[in-house]
Amino acid sequence: MLPVTGVLYLVIYWACLGANVFALIDAVRRKPDAFVAADRQTKQIWLMILGGSLLAQWLFNALSAGVLSILGLAAIVATIVYLVDVRRKLIDVSNGPRW
């Protein structure tokens, strides 16, 4: 049986992995022109960042005590930046002003 902290780490790990998959699918669905109009990096760059972060999260668990876990943590940060900043700007550009 897993201790409570082990279960909590697993829940956080799968939540971060799910958020990264959601961000990657969202970036694939957006038009390339929206990234340029939002004054963010290009769609290809974000797809590479999110794809690499998904791979890093899967390979290097950020919650483990290994030296390479910093790559998993960087992957989580990249996903959060996309979801909080870039995605919001893309939605604003795609929908236009809210009047």
C-alpha positions as CSV (number, residue, x, y, z in Angstrom):
1,M,0.0,0.0,0.0
2,L,1.3,3.5,-0.9
3,P,1.7,6.1,1.8
4,V,-0.4,9.2,1.6
5,T,2.5,11.3,0.3
6,G,3.1,8.7,-2.5
7,V,-0.6,8.9,-3.6
8,L,-0.4,12.7,-3.5
9,Y,2.7,12.7,-5.6
10,L,1.1,10.4,-8.1
11,V,-2.0,12.6,-8.3
12,I,0.2,15.7,-8.9
13,Y,2.3,13.9,-11.5
14,W,-0.7,12.7,-13.5
15,A,-2.4,16.1,-13.2
16,C,0.7,17.8,-14.6
17,L,1.0,15.3,-17.4
18,G,-2.7,15.8,-18.2
19,A,-2.2,19.5,-18.3
20,N,0.7,19.2,-20.7
21,V,-1.3,16.9,-23.0
22,F,-4.2,19.4,-22.9
23,A,-1.8,22.3,-23.7
24,L,-0.2,20.4,-26.6
25,I,-3.6,19.5,-28.1
26,D,-4.8,23.1,-27.7
27,A,-1.7,24.4,-29.4
28,V,-2.2,22.0,-32.3
29,R,-5.8,23.2,-32.8
30,R,-4.8,27.0,-32.9
31,K,-4.1,28.7,-36.2
32,P,-0.5,29.8,-36.8
33,D,-1.6,33.3,-37.5
34,A,-3.0,33.6,-34.0
35,F,0.4,33.1,-32.5
36,V,1.8,35.9,-34.6
37,A,-1.1,38.2,-33.9
38,A,-0.8,37.6,-30.2
39,D,2.8,38.7,-30.4
40,R,4.1,35.3,-29.0
41,Q,6.5,32.8,-30.4
42,T,5.4,30.9,-33.6
43,K,3.2,27.9,-33.5
44,Q,6.1,25.6,-34.4
45,I,8.2,26.8,-31.5
46,W,5.4,26.3,-29.0
47,L,4.7,22.8,-30.4
48,M,8.4,21.9,-29.9
49,I,8.4,23.4,-26.4
50,L,5.2,21.6,-25.4
51,G,6.2,18.3,-27.1
52,G,9.6,18.4,-25.4
53,S,8.1,19.2,-22.1
54,L,5.7,16.3,-22.4
55,L,8.7,14.0,-23.1
56,A,10.6,15.5,-20.2
57,Q,7.7,15.1,-17.8
58,W,7.3,11.5,-18.9
59,L,11.0,10.6,-18.7
60,F,12.1,12.8,-15.7
61,N,9.6,12.8,-13.0
62,A,9.8,16.3,-11.3
63,L,8.8,14.8,-8.0
64,S,11.5,12.2,-7.8
65,A,14.8,12.9,-6.0
66,G,17.0,12.4,-9.1
67,V,19.3,15.0,-10.5
68,L,17.4,15.1,-13.9
69,S,14.2,16.0,-12.2
70,I,14.9,19.7,-12.8
71,L,14.0,18.9,-16.5
72,G,10.6,17.7,-15.4
73,L,10.1,20.8,-13.3
74,A,11.1,23.0,-16.3
75,A,8.5,21.1,-18.3
76,I,5.8,21.9,-15.8
77,V,6.8,25.6,-15.9
78,A,6.6,25.7,-19.7
79,T,3.2,24.1,-19.6
80,I,2.0,26.6,-17.1
81,V,3.3,29.5,-19.1
82,Y,1.5,28.3,-22.2
83,L,-1.8,27.7,-20.3
84,V,-1.8,31.0,-18.3
85,D,-0.2,33.4,-20.7
86,V,-0.1,32.3,-24.3
87,R,-3.4,30.5,-24.4
88,R,-5.2,33.5,-22.9
89,K,-3.7,35.8,-25.5
90,L,-4.6,33.4,-28.3
91,I,-8.2,33.3,-27.1
92,D,-8.4,37.1,-27.0
93,V,-6.9,37.4,-30.5
94,S,-9.2,34.7,-31.9
95,N,-12.4,36.0,-30.4
96,G,-11.7,39.7,-30.8
97,P,-12.9,42.4,-28.4
98,R,-15.6,41.6,-25.9
99,W,-18.0,44.4,-26.4
